[in-house]
Amino acid sequence: MKNRPQPGRRGAFQGPRRRRPTQETGPRQNRRHRHRSRQAEAERQGPQSQARGPRRHRPLVARGNWEHRPPRGRRNRRRSAHANFRPHHPMRDIFLHHNRMRHVFDRRFAYREGKMKRGKFNWHPPIEFSVSEDKYEVLVELPGVSQNDVSVSVTDDLLKVKGKKERKQTDETQHPRRSELRYGSFKRVLPLPPNAKVDDIKAEFEDGVLTIEIPKTEEAKPTEIPINVET
Amino acid sequence: MTYLTLRKPVANPFKFYNARFMPFFARPGTQEYRWRPSADITETDDSFEVRAELPGVTKDDVQISVKDNLLTIKGEKRQEEEDDSKDYRRVERRYGSFERKFALPPKVETDSIKAEFKDGVLTLSIPKPEETKPKEIPIVAESAADAPQES
């Protein structure tokens, strides 16, 4: 109530002065209206504007015209918004949308970027997991990995296979022509079943395949229950 | 077919579609093998080296042949004998026959190709022909006056 301008007092502060909207600056303030055609503009303004005669100022921008030149004169230059003028490109809307989506995705997945680039583990070797009556068996394909570079460990009911595969450089002049193989650190983690004998796990490495045998506890092995037949 | 020498071979435009959505472009019987081993190709001054990963394949199950400058690695990865009591919970490995072809550069002496199989990796070393090996060309002085003279 305090700041409300009082009609009677002329010298009082009445808020920041606003420019009186003119017919020409109207669509300019709201940039979305810029592409509205002249006819639609006339319809919007009603018959009054038509009665007022021809427009005093030039239209803002000749849209999409490569030949277009800015109108001369200081006032016109300011009004023409030529600084923002770019010739219309047929793919422009698509580019704009694409860029916008790119920013959205970049922001959404920004936290992953560091992990993807310098991840600790570069690849995951394929595995095979089978269950038989008295044991579990895990096969891990590790071609080209030396036995010293692989470690198998059991912690908290998890079986972890970790290691590193290094690129072999035999010659100084050697350089890659085609690279399909994965190098670097790898890791695979498998949950151990509750009836596994953790102490008796055996691992074997042959022909680039690591075989891990996990025996079952005695209770988990199937037992035959004889059926008594009544005679 | 993989080219040893070219960086970017001419791409087959139908390959992508054949593999994914449009199998009707593929001719029947073109692919007899089940999987394709991945390989690295490196080049030195003297030779090419192809390292193909064949985990779980024994040495006897691999055949390497050269015909018309086309090096073929062929073989089969056998699964262990089927055991009925075994219950497979997760299989990420690929089994069955495989085949991969490499186009050799011209004038390679096929007798001098060496193959080595260790830890599931097949290493082929293909020596380059003498003509394509890099040579040092000595610079000869134009006249006797330019050449350093010992006096």
HADDOCK unambig.tbl for C-alpha pairs under 7 A between the chains (distance, minus, plus):
assign (segid A and resid 126 and name CA) (segid B and resid 92 and name CA) 5.25 0.50 0.50
assign (segid A and resid 126 and name CA) (segid B and resid 93 and name CA) 5.87 0.50 0.50
assign (segid A and resid 127 and name CA) (segid B and resid 91 and name CA) 6.54 0.50 0.50
assign (segid A and resid 127 and name CA) (segid B and resid 92 and name CA) 5.46 0.50 0.50
assign (segid A and resid 127 and name CA) (segid B and resid 93 and name CA) 6.35 0.50 0.50
assign (segid A and resid 128 and name CA) (segid B and resid 90 and name CA) 5.37 0.50 0.50
assign (segid A and resid 128 and name CA) (segid B and resid 91 and name CA) 4.50 0.50 0.50
assign (segid A and resid 128 and name CA) (segid B and resid 92 and name CA) 5.83 0.50 0.50
assign (segid A and resid 128 and name CA) (segid B and resid 93 and name CA) 6.54 0.50 0.50
assign (segid A and resid 129 and name CA) (segid B and resid 88 and name CA) 6.11 0.50 0.50
assign (segid A and resid 129 and name CA) (segid B and resid 89 and name CA) 5.52 0.50 0.50
assign (segid A and resid 129 and name CA) (segid B and resid 90 and name CA) 5.01 0.50 0.50
assign (segid A and resid 129 and name CA) (segid B and resid 91 and name CA) 6.49 0.50 0.50
assign (segid A and resid 130 and name CA) (segid B and resid 86 and name CA) 6.29 0.50 0.50
assign (segid A and resid 130 and name CA) (segid B and resid 87 and name CA) 5.37 0.50 0.50
assign (segid A and resid 130 and name CA) (segid B and resid 88 and name CA) 4.18 0.50 0.50
assign (segid A and resid 130 and name CA) (segid B and resid 89 and name CA) 5.35 0.50 0.50
assign (segid A and resid 130 and name CA) (segid B and resid 90 and name CA) 6.91 0.50 0.50
assign (segid A and resid 131 and name CA) (segid B and resid 86 and name CA) 5.47 0.50 0.50
assign (segid A and resid 131 and name CA) (segid B and resid 87 and name CA) 4.90 0.50 0.50
assign (segid A and resid 131 and name CA) (segid B and resid 88 and name CA) 6.27 0.50 0.50
assign (segid A and resid 132 and name CA) (segid B and resid 85 and name CA) 5.49 0.50 0.50
assign (segid A and resid 132 and name CA) (segid B and resid 86 and name CA) 4.34 0.50 0.50
assign (segid A and resid 132 and name CA) (segid B and resid 87 and name CA) 6.00 0.50 0.50
assign (segid A and resid 133 and name CA) (segid B and resid 85 and name CA) 6.57 0.50 0.50
assign (segid A and resid 141 and name CA) (segid B and resid 55 and name CA) 6.07 0.50 0.50
assign (segid A and resid 142 and name CA) (segid B and resid 55 and name CA) 6.89 0.50 0.50
assign (segid A and resid 143 and name CA) (segid B and resid 53 and name CA) 6.04 0.50 0.50
assign (segid A and resid 143 and name CA) (segid B and resid 54 and name CA) 6.94 0.50 0.50
assign (segid A and resid 143 and name CA) (segid B and resid 55 and name CA) 5.23 0.50 0.50
assign (segid A and resid 143 and name CA) (segid B and resid 119 and name CA) 5.77 0.50 0.50
assign (segid A and resid 143 and name CA) (segid B and resid 120 and name CA) 4.80 0.50 0.50
assign (segid A and resid 143 and name CA) (segid B and resid 121 and name CA) 5.85 0.50 0.50
assign (segid A and resid 144 and name CA) (segid B and resid 119 and name CA) 5.46 0.50 0.50
assign (segid A and resid 144 and name CA) (segid B and resid 120 and name CA) 6.27 0.50 0.50
assign (segid A and resid 144 and name CA) (segid B and resid 121 and name CA) 5.61 0.50 0.50
assign (segid A and resid 173 and name CA) (segid B and resid 44 and name CA) 5.13 0.50 0.50
assign (segid A and resid 173 and name CA) (segid B and resid 45 and name CA) 6.24 0.50 0.50
assign (segid A and resid 174 and name CA) (segid B and resid 42 and name CA) 6.31 0.50 0.50
assign (segid A and resid 174 and name CA) (segid B and resid 43 and name CA) 5.36 0.50 0.50
assign (segid A and resid 174 and name CA) (segid B and resid 44 and name CA) 4.28 0.50 0.50
assign (segid A and resid 175 and name CA) (segid B and resid 42 and name CA) 5.48 0.50 0.50
assign (segid A and resid 175 and name CA) (segid B and resid 43 and name CA) 5.49 0.50 0.50
assign (segid A and resid 175 and name CA) (segid B and resid 44 and name CA) 6.51 0.50 0.50
assign (segid A and resid 176 and name CA) (segid B and resid 41 and name CA) 6.09 0.50 0.50
assign (segid A and resid 176 and name CA) (segid B and resid 42 and name CA) 4.23 0.50 0.50
assign (segid A and resid 176 and name CA) (segid B and resid 43 and name CA) 6.25 0.50 0.50
assign (segid A and resid 177 and name CA) (segid B and resid 7 and name CA) 6.63 0.50 0.50
assign (segid A and resid 177 and name CA) (segid B and resid 41 and name CA) 5.20 0.50 0.50
assign (segid A and resid 177 and name CA) (segid B and resid 42 and name CA) 5.04 0.50 0.50
assign (segid A and resid 177 and name CA) (segid B and resid 43 and name CA) 6.46 0.50 0.50
assign (segid A and resid 178 and name CA) (segid B and resid 40 and name CA) 5.46 0.50 0.50
assign (segid A and resid 178 and name CA) (segid B and resid 41 and name CA) 4.90 0.50 0.50
assign (segid A and resid 178 and name CA) (segid B and resid 42 and name CA) 6.84 0.50 0.50
assign (segid A and resid 179 and name CA) (segid B and resid 39 and name CA) 6.93 0.50 0.50
assign (segid A and resid 179 and name CA) (segid B and resid 40 and name CA) 4.65 0.50 0.50
assign (segid A and resid 179 and name CA) (segid B and resid 41 and name CA) 6.47 0.50 0.50
assign (segid A and resid 180 and name CA) (segid B and resid 38 and name CA) 5.78 0.50 0.50
assign (segid A and resid 180 and name CA) (segid B and resid 39 and name CA) 5.59 0.50 0.50
assign (segid A and resid 180 and name CA) (segid B and resid 40 and name CA) 5.59 0.50 0.50
assign (segid A and resid 181 and name CA) (segid B and resid 38 and name CA) 6.38 0.50 0.50
assign (segid A and resid 181 and name CA) (segid B and resid 39 and name CA) 6.20 0.50 0.50
assign (segid A and resid 181 and name CA) (segid B and resid 40 and name CA) 6.16 0.50 0.50
assign (segid A and resid 206 and name CA) (segid B and resid 119 and name CA) 6.95 0.50 0.50
assign (segid A and resid 207 and name CA) (segid B and resid 55 and name CA) 6.03 0.50 0.50
assign (segid A and resid 207 and name CA) (segid B and resid 56 and name CA) 5.34 0.50 0.50
assign (segid A and resid 207 and name CA) (segid B and resid 57 and name CA) 6.90 0.50 0.50
assign (segid A and resid 207 and name CA) (segid B and resid 119 and name CA) 4.61 0.50 0.50
assign (segid A and resid 207 and name CA) (segid B and resid 120 and name CA) 4.69 0.50 0.50
assign (segid A and resid 208 and name CA) (segid B and resid 55 and name CA) 4.94 0.50 0.50
assign (segid A and resid 208 and name CA) (segid B and resid 56 and name CA) 6.16 0.50 0.50
assign (segid A and resid 208 and name CA) (segid B and resid 119 and name CA) 4.49 0.50 0.50
assign (segid A and resid 208 and name CA) (segid B and resid 120 and name CA) 4.44 0.50 0.50
assign (segid A and resid 209 and name CA) (segid B and resid 55 and name CA) 5.99 0.50 0.50
assign (segid A and resid 209 and name CA) (segid B and resid 56 and name CA) 5.71 0.50 0.50
